[in-house]
Amino acid sequence: MLEIKQIPATKSALRKFTQFQVDLYDGNPYYVPPLISDDVRTLSPDENPAFDFCEAAYFMAYRDGKPVGRIAGIINHQVNADAKKRNARFGFVDFIDDHEVSEALFKAVEDWARSRGMKRLIGPLGFTDLDHEGMLVEGFRELSTMATIYNYPYYPEHLERLGFRKESDWVEFIMDVPDAIPDKYARIADIVRKKYGLRNITFTSRKRIKDEYGRALFHLINEAYDGLYEYSRLSERQIDYYISLYLNLLNLDLVSLVVDGNDQLVGVGISMPSMSRALQKSKGKMMPFGWYHLLKGLKGKNDRVDLMLVAVKPEYQNKGVNALLFTDLIPKYIRLGYKWAESNPEMETNGKVQSQWDYFKNRQHRRRRSFEKNL
């Protein structure tokens, strides 16, 4: 017998909600689990400041008392107000390969969304763009990353059967780290540096980068990403939250900032050593030994670097600022022994962003999709 239960947003219930995904993919060589504590924090109204303008409901499917699926329904009232839409989002969705289960889970979210006056369901999306988004539709045999969703190939088939259609796609690339900065890239960086009076700055203290550019960094993200698909502006409370949550984890060798003549931030590139293998070994838990694997992933030998975030001030976009970022970062990648770099998801229609990878040997290795359905 199949049963759908709406679960409370308590820490114990949210841990079980998150643990279901980790258990479902146990033994899958391509899946990278989240840190369970991070997902619980994201899903908790008491901790995530996105709940200042979002609401959510969480559902789990049980068959004969055993969990067989989960899904979150989310409404971002800020994005809806800006776009004059009545969209609900689905996210944090996982289920066994059983049509009865997926149909019941989505019915629960659809009914919940209708009860809130919503007219359309889209996803998978999180509360904001700093959450995981996009269902994998290509690249099922590629190792996932800490910043992206992995799902079984049957997921999109289930959604299409339930009447969902493609709304938007993201593509991802893996690049060879070159032995030296490409000559053309170096020339572009030199031209941009002289023409606009820009320069790279480096830090040896995380506290300094937080104090001097922490808030500016997230304000730049708001400017650079405004207008992108379903972008949710970060509030001041969210900015404070992310500064305290993430900036202490930065490897300063893997961060590049570009400023103008007035020391105003115009570009940022943040990368991290790949945490994929470390997270697999930790199974999503810090204790008892997960911390060891994660620390080893951050500090130990690694051949892959993840390009977590690249943002450029709108008035400087398409003017070669990315060349300044990567001519700064590439020598560091070489020194640290990285052989490959992975991009974050990029909108398939954003040819200008994707063209920056043409300077490097690359391949598009994953594609993910947002689906939509009228309610």
VOPAGU-2260 file (C-alpha; in pm, 1 decimal, decimal comma):
REM VOPAGU-2260
SITE   aa  ch    i         X         Y         Z
SITE  MET   A    0       0,0       0,0       0,0
SITE  LEU   A    1     132,5     345,5     -99,1
SITE  GLU   A    2      94,7     639,3     137,4
SITE  ILE   A    3     194,0    1005,2      95,5
SITE  LYS   A    4     269,3    1201,4     411,4
SITE  GLN   A    5     342,0    1569,9     450,6
SITE  ILE   A    6     632,9    1583,4     691,2
SITE  PRO   A    7     700,1    1855,1     949,4
SITE  ALA   A    8     996,2    2088,4     909,0
SITE  THR   A    9    1169,8    1956,5    1219,8
SITE  LYS   A   10    1537,7    1868,5    1208,9
SITE  SER   A   11    1474,6    1498,7    1272,7
SITE  ALA   A   12    1214,2    1476,8     995,3
SITE  LEU   A   13    1429,8    1676,6     752,6
SITE  ARG   A   14    1727,2    1449,5     819,7
SITE  LYS   A   15    1513,5    1149,5     717,5
SITE  PHE   A   16    1388,9    1345,5     414,4
SITE  THR   A   17    1751,5    1409,6     306,2
SITE  GLN   A   18    1879,1    1064,7     401,9
SITE  PHE   A   19    1632,4     903,5     159,0
SITE  GLN   A   20    1829,1    1040,5    -136,3
SITE  VAL   A   21    2160,5     918,6       3,9
SITE  ASP   A   22    2016,9     569,6      56,8
SITE  LEU   A   23    1855,0     559,6    -289,4
SITE  TYR   A   24    2191,1     615,5    -459,5
SITE  ASP   A   25    2399,5     395,3    -232,1
SITE  GLY   A   26    2668,7     232,1    -445,8
SITE  ASN   A   27    2611,1     452,1    -752,8
SITE  PRO   A   28    2960,8     555,5    -871,7
SITE  TYR   A   29    2845,4     885,6   -1026,7
SITE  TYR   A   30    2627,1    1022,1    -745,6
SITE  VAL   A   31    2771,7    1277,5    -503,9
SITE  PRO   A   32    2572,6    1317,1    -181,0
SITE  PRO   A   33    2510,3    1654,0     -21,8
SITE  LEU   A   34    2620,1    1718,6     330,5
SITE  ILE   A   35    2302,4    1617,2     510,2
SITE  SER   A   36    2345,9    1894,9     765,2
SITE  ASP   A   37    2363,2    2154,1     482,7
SITE  ASP   A   38    2040,6    2032,6     322,3
SITE  VAL   A   39    1864,3    2025,1     658,6
SITE  ARG   A   40    1974,4    2386,1     714,8
SITE  THR   A   41    1847,8    2486,3     369,8
SITE  LEU   A   42    1509,3    2321,2     425,9
SITE  SER   A   43    1460,8    2460,7     777,0
SITE  PRO   A   44    1243,9    2774,8     811,7
SITE  ASP   A   45    1426,0    2851,6    1136,5
SITE  GLU   A   46    1765,7    2872,5     964,9
SITE  ASN   A   47    1728,1    2964,7     596,8
SITE  PRO   A   48    1657,5    3338,6     547,9
SITE  ALA   A   49    1497,7    3260,5     210,5
SITE  PHE   A   50    1186,9    3179,8     415,5
SITE  ASP   A   51    1147,2    3555,7     459,3
SITE  PHE   A   52     984,8    3545,6     113,8
SITE  CYS   A   53     938,4    3172,0      45,0
SITE  GLU   A   54     709,9    2899,8     174,9
SITE  ALA   A   55     751,8    2526,0     136,9
SITE  ALA   A   56     591,1    2188,9     200,8
SITE  TYR   A   57     766,2    1852,5     214,5
SITE  PHE   A   58     617,3    1516,1     122,1
SITE  MET   A   59     742,8    1160,5     147,1
SITE  ALA   A   60     601,4     845,2     -11,7
SITE  TYR   A   61     589,7     521,4     186,4
SITE  ARG   A   62     506,1     171,7      72,1
SITE  ASP   A   63     433,6     -73,6     350,4
SITE  GLY   A   64     606,6     166,7     587,7
SITE  LYS   A   65     925,8     194,0     381,8
SITE  PRO   A   66    1022,5     529,9     222,0
SITE  VAL   A   67    1013,3     516,6    -158,7
SITE  GLY   A   68    1014,3     884,1    -260,7
SITE  ARG   A   69    1031,8    1246,9    -154,6
SITE  ILE   A   70     955,0    1591,7    -296,0
SITE  ALA   A   71     945,6    1955,8    -185,0
SITE  GLY   A   72     698,4    2216,6    -300,0
SITE  ILE   A   73     831,9    2573,8    -286,8
SITE  ILE   A   74     679,6    2913,4    -361,1
SITE  ASN   A   75     919,5    3204,8    -403,8
SITE  HIS   A   76     689,6    3503,3    -358,2
SITE  GLN   A   77     965,3    3753,0    -442,2
SITE  VAL   A   78    1031,3    3605,3    -787,3
SITE  ASN   A   79     658,4    3569,9    -852,8
SITE  ALA   A   80     595,4    3933,8    -761,5
SITE  ASP   A   81     880,9    4057,8    -982,0
SITE  ALA   A   82     769,5    3845,1   -1279,2
SITE  LYS   A   83     394,6    3887,7   -1213,5
SITE  LYS   A   84     351,4    3509,6   -1220,0
SITE  ARG   A   85     195,9    3249,1    -996,4
SITE  ASN   A   86     454,4    2972,1   -1013,5
SITE  ALA   A   87     522,0    2700,6    -761,6
SITE  ARG   A   88     850,5    2512,8    -770,4
SITE  PHE   A   89     928,0    2150,6    -706,1
SITE  GLY   A   90    1269,1    2040,1    -585,9
SITE  PHE   A   91    1457,3    1794,3    -365,8
SITE  VAL   A   92    1276,9    1522,6    -561,4
SITE  ASP   A   93    1377,0    1155,9    -564,2
SITE  PHE   A   94    1180,7     836,5    -615,8
SITE  ILE   A   95    1218,1     471,9    -702,7
SITE  ASP   A   96    1143,0     363,9   -1060,8
SITE  ASP   A   97     772,0     321,9   -1001,9
SITE  HIS   A   98     510,1     532,0   -1181,7
SITE  GLU   A   99     260,8     501,6    -899,4
SITE  VAL   A  100     513,6     661,1    -662,9
SITE  SER   A  101     614,5     952,7    -887,5
SITE  GLU   A  102     250,7    1023,3    -979,9
SITE  ALA   A  103     144,8    1034,6    -614,4
SITE  LEU   A  104     435,5    1260,4    -514,5
SITE  PHE   A  105     369,3    1514,4    -787,5
SITE  LYS   A  106      -4,4    1506,1    -722,6
SITE  ALA   A  107      65,9    1601,6    -361,4
SITE  VAL   A  108     274,3    1902,8    -467,0
SITE  GLU   A  109      28,5    2002,8    -740,2
SITE  ASP   A  110    -263,0    1993,8    -496,0
SITE  TRP   A  111     -62,9    2196,1    -243,4
SITE  ALA   A  112      32,7    2453,5    -509,0
SITE  ARG   A  113    -327,9    2489,5    -629,4
SITE  SER   A  114    -441,3    2541,0    -270,3
SITE  ARG   A  115    -200,5    2839,9    -258,7
SITE  GLY   A  116    -343,8    2987,3    -578,9
SITE  MET   A  117     -55,5    2886,5    -805,3
SITE  LYS   A  118    -112,2    2829,3   -1176,9
SITE  ARG   A  119     206,0    2653,5   -1286,2
SITE  LEU   A  120     462,2    2409,2   -1144,6
SITE  ILE   A  121     827,2    2437,4   -1249,9
SITE  GLY   A  122    1149,8    2267,8   -1147,2
SITE  PRO   A  123    1353,2    2113,6   -1012,2
SITE  LEU   A  124    1451,6    2438,5    -844,4
SITE  GLY   A  125    1543,9    2536,5    -492,2
SITE  PHE   A  126    1459,7    2844,3    -292,1
SITE  THR   A  127    1724,5    3052,5    -471,4
SITE  ASP   A  128    1991,2    3007,2    -738,0
SITE  LEU   A  129    2248,7    2906,1    -477,5
SITE  ASP   A  130    2049,4    2585,0    -427,5
SITE  HIS   A  131    2075,8    2287,4    -661,4
SITE  GLU   A  132    1861,9    2312,9    -974,0
SITE  GLY   A  133    1796,0    2131,3   -1299,6
SITE  MET   A  134    1723,6    1762,8   -1361,7
SITE  LEU   A  135    2000,8    1570,4   -1533,3
SITE  VAL   A  136    1897,5    1460,1   -1884,7
SITE  GLU   A  137    2244,1    1388,1   -2032,6
SITE  GLY   A  138    2565,7    1277,7   -1866,5
SITE  PHE   A  139    2444,6    1000,7   -1637,1
SITE  ARG   A  140    2785,6     832,8   -1653,7
SITE  GLU   A  141    2978,6    1142,9   -1549,8
SITE  LEU   A  142    3087,3    1197,9   -1190,9
SITE  SER   A  143    2860,0    1461,1   -1039,4
SITE  THR   A  144    2977,7    1765,5    -842,4
SITE  MET   A  145    2892,8    1910,8    -503,8
SITE  ALA   A  146    2703,3    2197,9    -671,3
SITE  THR   A  147    2474,4    1995,0    -898,3
SITE  ILE   A  148    2194,4    1740,3    -892,6
SITE  TYR   A  149    2249,7    1379,7    -995,1
SITE  ASN   A  150    1950,5    1165,5   -1083,4
SITE  TYR   A  151    1878,2     832,7   -1247,4
SITE  PRO   A  152    1791,5     830,7   -1621,9
SITE  TYR   A  153    1432,1     729,2   -1548,8
SITE  TYR   A  154    1351,2    1059,9   -1372,9
SITE  PRO   A  155    1288,3    1274,0   -1685,7
SITE  GLU   A  156    1091,0     987,7   -1841,5
SITE  HIS   A  157     856,8     989,9   -1542,5
SITE  LEU   A  158     808,6    1367,1   -1566,9
SITE  GLU   A  159     725,5    1356,7   -1935,9
SITE  ARG   A  160     471,8    1081,8   -1866,8
SITE  LEU   A  161     312,1    1311,2   -1605,8
SITE  GLY   A  162     265,5    1589,3   -1861,6
SITE  PHE   A  163     572,2    1802,3   -1785,2
SITE  ARG   A  164     746,2    1979,6   -2073,2
SITE  LYS   A  165    1091,0    2131,1   -2118,2
SITE  GLU   A  166    1112,7    2491,3   -2007,2
SITE  SER   A  167    1486,3    2558,6   -1998,1
SITE  ASP   A  168    1816,0    2369,4   -2027,0
SITE  TRP   A  169    2157,6    2421,8   -1872,8
SITE  VAL   A  170    2478,2    2275,4   -2017,8
SITE  GLU   A  171    2806,6    2197,8   -1842,4
SITE  PHE   A  172    3160,8    2162,9   -1973,0
SITE  ILE   A  173    3480,8    1994,9   -1863,7
SITE  MET   A  174    3805,2    2157,0   -1977,8
SITE  ASP   A  175    4165,7    2043,9   -1982,2
SITE  VAL   A  176    4379,8    2275,2   -1770,1
SITE  PRO   A  177    4643,4    2394,4   -2020,7
SITE  ASP   A  178    5018,0    2379,7   -1958,8
SITE  ALA   A  179    5032,3    2759,3   -1989,2
SITE  ILE   A  180    4796,9    3052,4   -2038,0
SITE  PRO   A  181    4682,2    3050,5   -2405,3
SITE  ASP   A  182    4859,2    3333,6   -2591,6
SITE  LYS   A  183    4537,3    3484,6   -2727,2
SITE  TYR   A  184    4380,4    3478,9   -2382,0
SITE  ALA   A  185    4684,5    3654,8   -2235,2
SITE  ARG   A  186    4669,5    3923,5   -2506,2
SITE  ILE   A  187    4298,8    3985,2   -2438,9
SITE  ALA   A  188    4365,2    4016,9   -2066,9
SITE  ASP   A  189    4643,3    4269,2   -2129,4
SITE  ILE   A  190    4421,5    4479,9   -2357,6
SITE  VAL   A  191    4133,0    4477,3   -2108,6
SITE  ARG   A  192    4364,1    4564,0   -1819,0
SITE  LYS   A  193    4499,8    4871,5   -1998,7
SITE  LYS   A  194    4177,9    4984,9   -2167,8
SITE  TYR   A  195    3959,5    4984,8   -1856,3
SITE  GLY   A  196    4216,2    5035,8   -1581,3
SITE  LEU   A  197    4133,3    4704,2   -1417,3
SITE  ARG   A  198    4353,6    4485,7   -1200,5
SITE  ASN   A  199    4348,1    4158,2   -1011,0
SITE  ILE   A  200    4378,2    4162,1    -636,0
SITE  THR   A  201    4481,7    3875,9    -410,9
SITE  PHE   A  202    4431,0    3807,4     -43,1
SITE  THR   A  203    4615,3    3601,4     214,0
SITE  SER   A  204    4342,4    3638,5     477,8
SITE  ARG   A  205    3985,2    3509,8     457,7
SITE  LYS   A  206    3887,4    3769,7     718,1
SITE  ARG   A  207    4013,4    4049,7     494,5
SITE  ILE   A  208    3825,5    3925,0     189,8
SITE  LYS   A  209    3508,5    3894,1     401,3
SITE  ASP   A  210    3547,5    4237,3     557,0
SITE  GLU   A  211    3653,0    4425,9     244,3
SITE  TYR   A  212    3463,6    4251,5     -34,3
SITE  GLY   A  213    3219,4    4000,2     121,3
SITE  ARG   A  214    2907,9    4210,1      78,7
SITE  ALA   A  215    3026,5    4355,4    -252,8
SITE  LEU   A  216    3074,0    4002,4    -385,3
SITE  PHE   A  217    2712,2    3903,4    -326,6
SITE  HIS   A  218    2580,4    4238,5    -449,0
SITE  LEU   A  219    2778,8    4174,1    -767,4
SITE  ILE   A  220    2610,7    3833,0    -800,9
SITE  ASN   A  221    2272,0    4005,0    -774,0
SITE  GLU   A  222    2368,0    4249,3   -1049,6
SITE  ALA   A  223    2530,9    3993,8   -1278,2
SITE  TYR   A  224    2258,1    3730,2   -1253,8
SITE  ASP   A  225    1953,4    3957,9   -1246,4
SITE  GLY   A  226    1725,4    3867,0   -1536,5
SITE  LEU   A  227    1847,3    3507,7   -1563,6
SITE  TYR   A  228    1591,3    3228,5   -1550,2
SITE  GLU   A  229    1393,9    3242,4   -1221,4
SITE  TYR   A  230    1672,8    3436,2   -1048,7
SITE  SER   A  231    1592,5    3522,8    -687,2
SITE  ARG   A  232    1765,9    3836,5    -558,5
SITE  LEU   A  233    1966,0    3777,2    -243,4
SITE  SER   A  234    1839,7    3983,3      48,1
SITE  GLU   A  235    2070,1    4151,1     297,7
SITE  ARG   A  236    1988,1    3879,3     549,6
SITE  GLN   A  237    2073,0    3611,2     294,1
SITE  ILE   A  238    2400,7    3786,3     213,1
SITE  ASP   A  239    2496,7    3785,0     581,3
SITE  TYR   A  240    2399,6    3416,9     597,1
SITE  TYR   A  241    2610,5    3316,5     295,0
SITE  ILE   A  242    2909,0    3523,6     405,3
SITE  SER   A  243    2919,3    3338,3     736,6
SITE  LEU   A  244    2842,9    3002,1     574,5
SITE  TYR   A  245    3072,6    2993,9     273,6
SITE  LEU   A  246    3350,5    3251,4     278,5
SITE  ASN   A  247    3539,5    3076,8     557,3
SITE  LEU   A  248    3574,3    2774,0     326,8
SITE  LEU   A  249    3748,8    2962,7      46,8
SITE  ASN   A  250    4085,5    2844,8     -76,0
SITE  LEU   A  251    4234,0    3187,9    -146,1
SITE  ASP   A  252    4460,0    3041,4    -416,9
SITE  LEU   A  253    4144,7    2957,3    -611,8
SITE  VAL   A  254    3973,0    3296,2    -588,7
SITE  SER   A  255    4026,1    3586,1    -827,9
SITE  LEU   A  256    3885,1    3935,3    -784,2
SITE  VAL   A  257    3900,3    4212,6   -1043,5
SITE  VAL   A  258    3860,3    4576,1    -937,7
SITE  ASP   A  259    3855,5    4910,4   -1117,5
SITE  GLY   A  260    4068,3    5217,4   -1047,0
SITE  ASN   A  261    3849,0    5302,0    -748,0
SITE  ASP   A  262    3890,3    4953,3    -599,2
SITE  GLN   A  263    3527,2    4874,4    -681,8
SITE  LEU   A  264    3460,2    4507,5    -753,6
SITE  VAL   A  265    3377,6    4437,2   -1119,5
SITE  GLY   A  266    3447,7    4064,2   -1151,6
SITE  VAL   A  267    3488,2    3755,1    -937,6
SITE  GLY   A  268    3586,0    3395,6   -1005,6
SITE  ILE   A  269    3554,9    3140,8    -726,7
SITE  SER   A  270    3673,1    2784,5    -769,9
SITE  MET   A  271    3723,8    2493,0    -532,8
SITE  PRO   A  272    3903,3    2161,4    -543,9
SITE  SER   A  273    3654,1    1896,6    -648,7
SITE  MET   A  274    3484,8    1757,4    -338,9
SITE  SER   A  275    3306,3    1479,7    -527,7
SITE  ARG   A  276    3516,8    1184,1    -410,8
SITE  ALA   A  277    3542,3    1322,0     -57,5
SITE  LEU   A  278    3164,1    1359,4     -30,5
SITE  GLN   A  279    3115,1    1006,9    -165,8
SITE  LYS   A  280    3343,9     870,4     104,9
SITE  SER   A  281    3171,4    1077,5     375,6
SITE  LYS   A  282    2824,3     950,7     267,5
SITE  GLY   A  283    2695,2    1299,4     342,8
SITE  LYS   A  284    2791,4    1296,3     711,4
SITE  MET   A  285    3052,9    1484,6     907,5
SITE  MET   A  286    3069,1    1227,5    1187,4
SITE  PRO   A  287    3227,7    1002,0    1281,1
SITE  PHE   A  288    3488,3    1015,4     999,7
SITE  GLY   A  289    3327,5    1225,5     726,1
SITE  TRP   A  290    3519,7    1534,4     840,5
SITE  TYR   A  291    3847,3    1354,1     764,8
SITE  HIS   A  292    3748,6    1283,1     403,3
SITE  LEU   A  293    3620,5    1637,4     353,6
SITE  LEU   A  294    3933,8    1794,0     498,9
SITE  LYS   A  295    4146,0    1568,1     277,0
SITE  GLY   A  296    3936,1    1677,9     -23,1
SITE  LEU   A  297    3998,7    2044,1      59,1
SITE  LYS   A  298    4367,7    2014,2     145,5
SITE  GLY   A  299    4491,0    1697,4     -22,6
SITE  LYS   A  300    4607,0    1614,7    -373,4
SITE  ASN   A  301    4339,0    1659,0    -639,2
SITE  ASP   A  302    4337,3    1659,7   -1018,7
SITE  ARG   A  303    4002,8    1836,2   -1070,6
SITE  VAL   A  304    3885,5    2188,7    -987,3
SITE  ASP   A  305    3523,1    2307,2    -986,6
SITE  LEU   A  306    3444,7    2653,9   -1123,8
SITE  MET   A  307    3182,5    2736,7    -864,9
SITE  LEU   A  308    3098,4    3092,5    -961,9
SITE  VAL   A  309    3193,4    3353,6   -1220,1
SITE  ALA   A  310    3023,1    3693,6   -1208,4
SITE  VAL   A  311    3100,6    4017,5   -1391,9
SITE  LYS   A  312    2935,6    4356,7   -1341,7
SITE  PRO   A  313    2681,0    4411,3   -1623,4
SITE  GLU   A  314    2858,7    4712,2   -1776,8
SITE  TYR   A  315    3176,8    4505,7   -1810,0
SITE  GLN   A  316    3019,3    4187,9   -1946,4
SITE  ASN   A  317    3143,7    4072,6   -2288,5
SITE  LYS   A  318    3446,6    4301,4   -2258,7
SITE  GLY   A  319    3704,9    4037,6   -2172,7
SITE  VAL   A  320    3699,0    4058,0   -1791,4
SITE  ASN   A  321    3678,2    3676,0   -1779,6
SITE  ALA   A  322    4022,8    3668,5   -1940,5
SITE  LEU   A  323    4157,9    3866,3   -1643,9
SITE  LEU   A  324    4003,1    3616,5   -1403,3
SITE  PHE   A  325    4141,6    3307,7   -1573,6
SITE  THR   A  326    4486,8    3442,4   -1656,5
SITE  ASP   A  327    4510,5    3491,2   -1280,7
SITE  LEU   A  328    4369,6    3147,4   -1193,4
SITE  ILE   A  329    4530,2    2921,4   -1457,7
SITE  PRO   A  330    4889,1    2948,6   -1321,0
SITE  LYS   A  331    4752,0    2855,8    -977,6
SITE  TYR   A  332    4569,0    2556,2   -1123,9
SITE  ILE   A  333    4891,6    2443,3   -1291,6
SITE  ARG   A  334    5096,0    2488,2    -972,2
SITE  LEU   A  335    4839,5    2289,5    -770,7
SITE  GLY   A  336    4841,9    2002,8   -1022,1
SITE  TYR   A  337    4488,0    2029,7   -1158,4
SITE  LYS   A  338    4434,6    1854,0   -1490,1
SITE  TRP   A  339    4065,3    1929,3   -1546,3
SITE  ALA   A  340    3824,9    2210,7   -1464,5
SITE  GLU   A  341    3444,9    2178,2   -1457,5
SITE  SER   A  342    3205,6    2460,8   -1529,5
SITE  ASN   A  343    2888,0    2520,5   -1338,4
SITE  PRO   A  344    2557,1    2486,7   -1527,5
SITE  GLU   A  345    2512,8    2758,1   -1791,4
SITE  MET   A  346    2193,3    2840,2   -1980,8
SITE  GLU   A  347    2204,1    2666,5   -2318,4
SITE  THR   A  348    2109,4    2995,4   -2485,9
SITE  ASN   A  349    2401,5    3184,4   -2329,6
SITE  GLY   A  350    2647,6    3144,9   -2615,0
SITE  LYS   A  351    2866,1    3433,4   -2498,6
SITE  VAL   A  352    2940,9    3262,7   -2167,2
SITE  GLN   A  353    3003,4    2928,5   -2333,5
SITE  SER   A  354    3235,4    3081,8   -2594,7
SITE  GLN   A  355    3495,3    3154,4   -2324,1
SITE  TRP   A  356    3569,7    2781,4   -2307,7
SITE  ASP   A  357    3668,7    2779,1   -2677,2
SITE  TYR   A  358    4020,2    2879,4   -2573,9
SITE  PHE   A  359    4060,7    2542,9   -2401,1
SITE  LYS   A  360    4018,8    2180,8   -2500,5
SITE  ASN   A  361    3667,1    2108,5   -2377,5
SITE  ARG   A  362    3360,6    1893,0   -2411,2
SITE  GLN   A  363    3002,5    1943,8   -2306,7
SITE  HIS   A  364    2953,5    1649,3   -2071,2
SITE  ARG   A  365    2622,8    1716,9   -1896,1
SITE  ARG   A  366    2286,4    1873,5   -1966,2
SITE  ARG   A  367    2011,5    1942,0   -1715,7
SITE  ARG   A  368    1656,3    2065,6   -1754,2
SITE  SER   A  369    1384,2    2262,8   -1584,4
SITE  PHE   A  370    1035,0    2129,3   -1657,6
SITE  GLU   A  371     699,9    2306,8   -1644,1
SITE  LYS   A  372     336,0    2207,3   -1622,2
SITE  ASN   A  373      18,9    2413,7   -1602,8
SITE  LEU   A  374    -195,4    2340,3   -1299,0
